Amino acid sequence: MFTRPSKRLKGLFDILVEHTELSIRACDYILRELTGSSERHVIDALAAGVDALERHGDELTSRANSMLSKSTLPVTVYGDMHILIDLVDDVLDELYFIAQEVGRGKKAGLASLSVVWAIYQELASMVSIARLAVERLRETLKASLEDLEKARYLSFEIYSLEDRIDEFKNKVIEAVYSSRGSLDALALYHLVELAKAVDRVVDICKESSHVLLSVMTSITS
């Protein structure tokens, strides 16, 4: 094993950092979707913004995989790096789904229901936590090549955020089911799926940080 990360590996990590920054921007679009206007042109513009970010993310993933294929990493580390690249891309894919689902719900007029609007505000709080998790993942990626202890500390913060998001998810789902008399099947499905999707974003960030630390421990040992 080598002790100093190669320039190629640093370049690969730079791509992953850039990818997480796209996910942070996607969270900002989703927060505006959940808390802002329900006018169709506004919804379409926000959804289009996330779509553009997701396409850019796919390009970065392709570049990262190409760079990885040219690396001289040990086989076991190579496999973990490939998993890490996919996980970072999965974060943005999940956010893309959330943005599209919020857009569909608003176009269907669900936000006009006071119960749905109130739950959207809870979902916005969940997205804010997810945004923090992505930020911590970005900082973990940045720190891992220079300060593994700092990277471990940041990873622990993501684990704490996962606990918080689980609490919010359960709160939202309980609110949805307690309001089932005011919601039709579409609204029930829509809100529960959104809560689960935002929760998955943080879960993926947690898994990403775990794989990242495994990679760096192998490389620097």
Secondary structure, 3 states (H helix, E strand, C coil): CCCCCCHHHHHHHHHHHHHHHHHHHHHHHHHHHHHCCCCHHHHHHHHHHHHHHHHHHHHHHHHHHHHHHCCCCCHHHHHHHHHHHHHHHHHHHHHHHHHHHHHHHHHCCHHHCHHHHHHHHHHHHHHHHHHHHHHHHHHHHHHHCCCHHHHHHHHHHHHHHHHHHHHHHHHHHHHHHHCHHHCCHHHHHHHHHHHHHHHHHHHHHHHHHHHHHHHHHHHHC
